[in-house]
């Protein structure tokens, strides 16, 4: 005889020993995949089990290719330029800062000859280079034999958003220009503007910086320098964020940062000695801006103080290029790996991380450095930054009202969606065990469905972890995500899969479109309790 689910959360685990919930989420990466890299490890192609391109990754970005269940490409998203809404703390405009002084408000005016950056000279109301037409004036950059370069230097560490339109100013001829944005020596973005493209492109990049990092706005003449005047008014804004570098201290947990080591089985706190964090192995070390592994991995950990959607950024590179066999760097959310790279011993350029993932209060993000083969010269520079995006969390929006913050609670009988009724602190269906409570969905003969309705048109990101809540028995569950009546994704979760999947799905919606998160009982309803806390954010991708 199945027992009824009680109102109180403290009774839920015991009761769900006999019944369960299920859930699964859209995973960014297909578990079975093939990876091919160029020899310099700067470009990686990842294919799924069906031979479809899963993602293409460079030092500064990852482009995701997402498909529906029929194998049709439904979205192509550059993660490096995937932006949500953040709280802006301060802004610097190149146009407003323009003047006759190098470094005014952290803006500089230079040229690039293919080898070296050199300062321009201020003459006749404009900045001029060694080549006569390498010029910068107000919002105009004009290249010659050397590139025309405007530079912004970060006055402090944090997360920045780079924005602004770039377009041809003079459309009367020539062969167009090439425009680029670099952070130090890593290219973040590049476009070719045709000679008459006065519309251009809206730039939108989100990247972590440290004090002294340079952002280069480069205009190259393409082939000739005829009619190459280019309008570009970049704007750089700091967003509210949590920087590991700024938060570094002698206290575990200060601003939610911790310092640990991983022996392959257990995470253990490091001890603060002589101005740095030290592990059991003598060279397991963390300082303000570096991590060094030994026999144990060295781990910087951030713990989420609240639920929501976060952006993880920051450069990871070798700090000591004198020798050794390099290191392996990884990012995990709890025990799910989100990202990993092998950094060669002399790679001081490294990789720009850019991940967007949902978190719940208490979730841990681990920044791990592994010694690879030996620990020789394994000092690794890594200053991660974490920022919350504006988002809509199903967990936070949960309540007794249908439609609160766009969330609804329903059941699906194979033909029709019907609203559940709120009773005894939970949403209940026509069948006794079709239930939704906080982060739990439980199916019966009808599917348990959480629905979000788009309040406006745009591109959204769907994220969050899905896993079995009750792993004590049953035959698992089937989970699905729909946009209206179009199935985006489907998965079966085994009965004991408490790890589940980390989901990341980018899709366009119109006002009123419905996103359904469906849990089906599979065969039986026993032990089908499933934890699912979806988060939805509006994003833009330039």
N, C-alpha and C positions, 0 to 999 in steps of 0.2 A: 504494500500500500504506500503510495507516494504521499509525503507530508507536504503541507502548505508552507510556502515561503512566508516568514514572519516580517513584521514591519521593521523591527530593530536590526540595524546593520550587524550588531554583534552576534545575532542569531543566524546570519545569512550563511556563513561558511559551513556551520554544522548541518543546517537544513539542506544545503545544496550538495551534501554528501550523496543524497539520493537522486537529486535532479541537478541539472546543470545548464549553464549558458554556453554559448559559443560565440566565437567571433574570429574574424580574420581581416586583415587590412591589405590595402594595395602596397606591395613591396616595390621599392625603387629598383632594386636589382633582382633579376631572376637568379634563383639559387644555382642552377646549372649554367655556367657560362664559360666562354673562351676569351682569353685575353691575349692580344698581340701588341708589342711595343716596338718602337724604333730603338736602335742600339743606344741612342743617347738618352733614352728614357724620358723624352719630352712629349711624346705623343702616344696615347694608348687607345686601342680599339677594343671594346668589350662586346661580345656577341652572346645572345641567349641560346638556349638549347635548340631553338628552331632555326638558328643561323641568322637571325635578325640583329641589326646593329642596336645595341642596348645603350651604350654611351660612347662618346669620343672625348678624351681628356687630354688637356695640355697642362703646362705648368700653372696657368692662371685660371683655368675654367674647365667646366665639364658640360657637354651638350647631351641632354637626355632625349632619346627617341622612345615614345610611348605608343603602344598599339592596343586596339580593342581585341576582343576574344576571337574575332575573325582574321586577325593579323593585319588590319588596316592601320596605317600610321595616323594617330589622332592628335599628337602634339610633338613639337620639337622645341626644347627649352634650354637656353643658356643659363646655367646655374649662377655663373659669375655676375650676370646682370639681372637676376631675379630679385625684385625689390618689393617689399611691403611698405607699410606705413610705420614710421618710427617717430619718437619724440625728438625733435631737433633742439639742440642746446645752443649752437652758435653757427654763423654762416659767414663765409668769406667769398666775395665776388671779385673776379679778376677785373671786370670793367670798372667797378667802384674804386678799386685799389690802384688803378693805373696812375703812374706818375713818373717823375724823372729820377727816382731813387731806387736802386736795386735793393730788394728785400722789404720794401714797404708793404706792410700787412702780410709778409711772408711770400710775396710774389717776386719772381726774378725773370729776366729777359735774356735769352741765350740763343746760340746757334750750335748746330751739330754737324761736324764734317765727316761723320762716319766712324770717327775714333774718339773724339773729344768734344765735350761741351765747353764753350767759351762765352763769357759775358758780352753782350752787345754794348755799344756806346750810345749815349743819349745825345742826339744832334738834331737841331731844327725841329724840335717838338716830337721826335719819334726815336725809337730804338733802331740802330743800324748795325749791320754785321760787316765782316770782312769782304763778303760778296756784296755788290752795291744794292741788290734788291732783296737782301735778307732783312726784313723789316717787321716791326711790331708797332702798332699805334692803336690805342684804345681797344676796339673790338676786332681789329684787323691783324692778321698774320700773313706775310708774303714770303715764300721761300725763294732761294736762288740756288747756286751750286751747293750751298749749305742749307740745312733745314732750319726753319723758323720755330723756336721753342719757347713756350711760356711755362714757367715752373712754379709750383706751389710747394713749400716745405712745411711739413707738419710741426706745429709748435708744441704738440703734446701727443701722447698715445691715445688711441680710441678707435671708434668705428666712424668712417666718413661715408658720405654719399656724394658722388661726383655727378653733376648734372650740367645741362646747358646745350643749346642748339649749335651745331656746326654746319655751315653751308657755304657755297661759293658766293663771294661778294661781286665778282666781276664775271658775268656770263657771256662776255662778248667774243671769247675765243679760247685758244689753248687746248691742252689735252687733259685738264683736270688735275686734281691733287690727291695725295694719300695723307690721311689724318690718322694719328695714333695717340693712345694714352698709355703711358708706362708708369709703373710704380718701381722706382729705382731702375733695375735693368730687366724687369719682367713686364712684357707687353700684356696689358689688360684688354685692349680693344683697338680695332683698326677698321677703317672704311676707305674706299676709293670714291671720291666725289667727281662726277662728270663735270665738264667745263661749264655747263649751264644749269647745274643743280643748285638753285637758290633756295630750295626747300630744305635739303640736307637731312640730318639725323638728330633726334633727341637722345642725348647720352643719359644713361642711368646706371651707375655702377655703385656697389656697396663693398667696401674693402676696409680691412683693419690697417692702421698705421701706427708706427712708433715715432717717438720724438726724433726729428731729423730726417725721416723718410721723405723722398721727393716724388711728386706726381708731375710727370712731363706731358705737356700738350704739344704735340709735334705736327707740323705741316711740312710735307715733302713735295717737291715740284713734280713728281711723277717722272715725266721725260723732259719736258721743256718748262721754262719759267714764265711763259707768256700768259698774261691775264690770270695769274695765280692768286690774286687777293682773296682771302678766305675770312669770312666772318665767324668768330668764335668767342663767346663770352662765358667761359666756364665758371661754375659756382661750386664751392666745396662746403659741405655742412657736416658738423659733428652731430652724431646721434647719441642719445642716452644709452650707455653700454657699460658692461663690466669687464674691465681689462685685467688679465692675470698679472701683467707687469706692474700696473698701478696698485693692485691689491696685495702684492707680495709683502709678507711680514713674517714675524716669528711666531704667529698664532695660527694654529690649525683652525680652519673654518672662517677666518676673517674674510668678510665680503663673499662668503660661500666657496672659498678656494681651500683645497686640502692638498697635502704633499705625501705621496705614498710610494710603495714599491709593490711589485707583483712577482711572486715566485712561481707562477704557473698554476697556482691553486687558490691563493689568498692575497687580498690587498692588506697591507700593513702600513700604519702611519710611520713616516720618517721622524727622526729626532732633530731638533734645531741645535746645531753646534757651530761655533766659530763663524757665525754670520751666514750659515747656509743649512739646508736640510740634508741630512745624511741617513743612509740606510744601513742595513746589517752588513752588506758587502761594502768595502771601503770607498768604492768609486760610484756608488749609487747616490747621485747628488742632484739637488735642485737649487739654483740660485734665481735671482730676479728674472733674468732673460734666457737662462739655459737649463737644459736637463742632460744628465750624463748617466747612462746605464752601466751596470756591472753584470754579475751573474743574474741579478734580478732586474726586471724592467723598472724604469723610473717613470712615475706617473703623477701628473698634475690633474686634480679632479675638481670639477665645479658641480655644485648641487643646486638644483632648481628651487628657488624660494617660493615659486607659484607656478600654476599651470599656464600654458600658452604656446605660442609659436616662437621659436628662437632662430637667430641667425648666428652661425659659428664661423668666424673668420680668423685670419692671421697667417703669417708666413712661417713655414717650417723649413730649415736649411741647416747644413753642417756649419758649426761654429769653429771647428778645428779641421782644416783641410790637409794637414801634414802627412797623414797616413791612415792605416787601418783598412777595414773592409766596408765601411759605411754603416748605416743604421736603418732600422725599419721603424717607421712612425705610423701610429694608428689613432683613430678616434672611435670610441665606443659610447653608445648610450646604454647604460646598465650593462647587460652582457651581449648586446647586439653591435657588431662592428659596422660602422657607418662609412669608414674611409681608411685607406692604407696606402702607403708608398714606401719604396726602398730608395734611400738617398745615398748616392755614391760618396766615397770618402772625401772628395774634393768639391762637392756640389754646394757652394756657398750661396747660390741663387735660390735653390729649393723650389717650393710650391706654395701658391696662394690657396688657402683653404676657403671654401664657400659652401656651407651646408645650411639647409633650412629644414628644421625638424620640430615636431611637437613634443612638449614635455609636460609632465605632471609634477606637482609638488613633491620634492624628494628624489626625483630622477637624477641620476649621476651621469655626467659627461666626463669621460676619461681621455686624457691626452697622454698617450703611451709612447715611450721610446725604448726600443729593443736593440741590443748590441749587435744583432745580426750574427756574425761568427765570433769575433773577438771584441774586447772593449777598448782597444787601442785607439786613441784620438777620437773618441765618440762624443765629444761635446757637441750638443745640438742646440741651435738657437730656435726658440719657439715662444712666442708671446701671444697666446690666443685671446680673442675678444668675443664675448657673448652679448647679444642684444635681443630684447624682446620686441617682436613685431605686434602691431595691432591685429587682433585675431578674435575669433568667435569659438569658444570652447564649449562642447556639449556638456562636459562635466560641470563647468562653472554656471552654465545656463539652466541646469536641471532644476525643475520645480513642479508645482502642481497645476501650472497653466499651459495649455496647448498654445504653441506659437511664441512662447517667450524667447526673445532674441533669435527668432526664426526657427526654433526647434520644435518638432512634433513627435508624438509617440503613437505608433500604429501597429496593426497586424495585417498580414497578407494571407488570404485563404486560397491563393492560386488564381484568383480572378479579380479581387477587389481589395483596396486598402481601406481599413476602417480604423477610426480613432480608438485608442484605448481609454479606459476610465481610471481616474485617480482614486485609489482606495487604500486606506491603511498605510499611507506613506509611499506608495509605489503605483506604477501604471500597470493595470491588469486588462487582459483581453477576454474574449468570449470563451476561450479555453483556460482552464484553471492555472496553467503554468506558463502561459504567454505573458511575460513580465519584463518590465524595464525599471531599474532603480539605479540612480547615480551613474556609475560606469559599467553596470551589468545589463546584459540582454539575455533573456532566456526564452527559447522557443517551445512551443507545444505542437499540436497538430497544425497550428497556424504559425507563420514566421513572426519573430519579434523584429520590429522595424523602427529605427530612429531616422527621422527625416529632417533635413535642413532646406529651407526655401530661400533662394537668392533675393535679397532686397534691391539689388541693382545689377546691371550688366557689367561684365568685366572678366578678367582672368582670375581664377581662384587656385589656391593650393590646398589640397586635402592631405592631412598628415595625422600621425598618431599611432601608437602601438596597439596591436590586437593580439590577444592570447587567451588560452583557456584559463578560467578562474578556478574551476574545480577539476583537478586532474586525477580524481580517485577512481574513475571508471567511465563506462559508457562507450559509445562508438564515435565520438567526436562530432563536429558540426560542419556545416557548409555556410560560407559567408559570401556576400555579394555586395557590390556597389553599383548602383544605377544612377544615371542622369536621366530623369523622367523615365521612359520605358526602354532606354538604351543601356544595355549591360556593359559596364566599363571593365569589370574585373570579378573573378570568382575564385574561391579557394576552399579546400577542405582542411580543417585543422584536426589533427589527431587528438585523442582524448586527453593526453598528458602533456600537450605542448603549452607550457606556461611561459615560454620565451616569445613565441609568436613572431610577428613581422613588424618592421618599422616601415610605415607607409609614406609615400610621397607621390602625389598625383596632381598634375597641373592641367586645368581644363577651362575652356571658356563657358560662361553661363550668361543667360539673359534674365532680366527681371522676372521672377516667378518660377524659374526652373527649380526642380526639386532634386536633391541628392539623397538617395535612399541607402541606408546602412542596414543590411538585411542579415539576420541570423536564422538559419534553417536547421532543424533537428537532425538532419542526416537520416539515420534509421530510427533510433529511439530518442527519447527525451532525457534519458538518465545522465546525470552529471554534466549537463550541457551549459552550465553557467560560464559565460564568456566575458572577459574584461575588454571593453572597447570605449575609448575616450577620444573620439574624433575631434580635430580642430580644423577650422576653415579660415583662411586668410585671403583677402584680395591682394593680388600682386600685379606688378607690371614687369615685362621682360623686354628690354631694348636690344 
